[in-house]
Amino acid sequence: MKSTEVYRVINRIIFPELKSAGFKKTKSGMLGFYKQLKDHYLVIWFQCAQGGFDAYAGSKFVFEVQISKSNDIGSQSVFRERIPFFLTMDDLARVAELENKIKDKLRLPPSNHYIFGMDENIQLWYKKKFEKVDNIYKNSSDIWFVYFNETDINNWIEFLQPVIRKVIFDFEKSDY
């Protein structure tokens, strides 16, 4: 799935609720939304991995939150964190569980695949994409949400929506 397809799927699910909460879309190659809060903007966005989609390993995306004077993604901010910062221990355990269910579906390419003719370090890097999570993530972990198909993306968004709602609610009520 190309990043544009991933963003289309996520947008279809998440934007109606965000729009009704006063969010607008950012102007970016990523899928982002912003809302003015006092003299700053709450900016949230999804970013697909730059490596693109692999027919065997799938791909991944990340979700970030920032408070800044500008509504631009990644601009200088007074606060910027990825989603793990906001997750509970139960949420973090659920992330590992969901990720492992997705990785159960993945299959290494055949032995004649070009990757197996490359340097051993590149092969090891590639094979790591198929390894299951064997521990629970932490709030400081750099979590990317692995997907292989649209169902995986839907499941991640279903998981993330309550967290995103809480993040928005908390920032709307705070002084950052």
N, C-alpha and C positions, 0 to 999 in steps of 0.2 A: 504494500500500500504506500503510495506516495504521501508525503507530508500534507499536501493539499486535501487528499481524501481523508486523512486522519483529522485534520482541522474541521473539515465539513461534518464529519460524524460527531465530534465533540461539540461543535457550534450548534448543531441541530438539537442536541440534548440540553445544553447549558444556557444558551443565549436567551431563550424566552424568559426564564426566571431572572436572569441578570438584568435584562432590559426592563422588566417590570420593577426592579429594584433601583432603577436610575442609572445603570451602567451603559456606556457607549463602547463601540469597538475602537481599538487603537489602529493606527496606520502603521502596519509592520508586516513582514513576511511571516511572523508568528501569529498565533491566535491569542489576542489580548483584549482586555476590557479595562475600562477605567471609570471612576466615579469621583467627583470632587467631594472632599471632606474638609470643611473649614477652609484653611489656606493651603492645603495639600491635596494630592490625588492618591487614591487607593488604586493601584494598578496590579492586575492579576493576569497571568498568561501561561499558555502551554507552549512548549518548544519541543519539536521533534529532534531526534539525534541527527547530527550532520552526516553520519555515515550512510543514511538512507535505509531502505528496506532490503533485507536479505531473504531470499526464497526459502532458506532453511532455518535461520536464526530469528527471523522477524525483525523487529526494531524496538524502539523505546521512545518515551517522551517524559518530560519533566514539567512540574507546575511550580511557579514562583509568585511571590507576593512582594510588593514594594509600596512604600509611602514616599512620595517625592513632590517637589514643587512643579514638576512637569508630568504630563500624562504619557510620556514616551517610555516604552519598555527599556529597561536597563539604564535609565538616566540616573544621575547622581541622586542618591536617596538618603533619607534619615532612617529608613528601615528597609531591609531586604532579606528575605529568607525563602528557602525552598520549603515545600510542604511538610517534610519530616519534623521541622521545628514545632509544628502545631499538633502533631499526632500524639495520642495517648499510647501507653504500652500495649494495650489491646489492639489499637489501630496498627501499630508497627508489626505485631504478630500476624495480623490479618494480611498486611502487605506481603509478608514472606509466604503465607499460605496461598494467596492469589498468584503470586509470581511462580511458585512451584507448580501449581496446576497448569499454568501456561507452558512452563518448561517441560512438563510431562508430555506435551504434544509435539515438541520439537524433535527433529531427527537430524543427526549429522549428515552432511552430504556424502555421496558415494566416494570411494577411495580415489577415483580418477578426477575428482573435483580439483580445480586449479589451486585452491588454498593449500592442498597437501603436497604441492610441488614447491611451496615457498619455504622461506627460512623457518626453522623450528620455533623460534620465538613468536612469529606471526601465527603459526599453527596453534600454539598454546593460547595466545590471545583470543583467537577465533573460538577454540573449544570452550573457553570460559563462558561464552555466551549461552552454552547449553547446561552449565552446572547449576544445580538447584541451590537455593539459599539454605545454609545449614545452621543459621543462627538468627536471632531476632534483631532487626535493625535498631538503631538508636536515633534519637532526635537529631543528632549531628551527622547522620549518614547521608550520603549523596544518592538519594533514591531516584532511579529512573524507572518508569512503569513500562515493563516489557509487554509487547503484544505481538500476536501472529495474525490475527484477523479482527474483523469488526466486532465480533462478540467479546473479545478480550478488551477492546477499547470501551465498549458499553459497560462491562463489568467494572473497569477501573473508574469510570465516571460515576457509576452508581455508588461506588465506595467513597469517592472524593466529594460528591455533592454535599453531604451533611457537614463535612469538614470545611468546605468552602463557605457554606452558609454561616457557620460559626465564626470563621475568620472575619467575614464581612461584618457580622453583627458586633463582634468584639471591637473592631476598628471604628465602626460608626459610633460606638459608645465611649471611645477612649480619647485621650489627648495624644495618642500614639505612644 
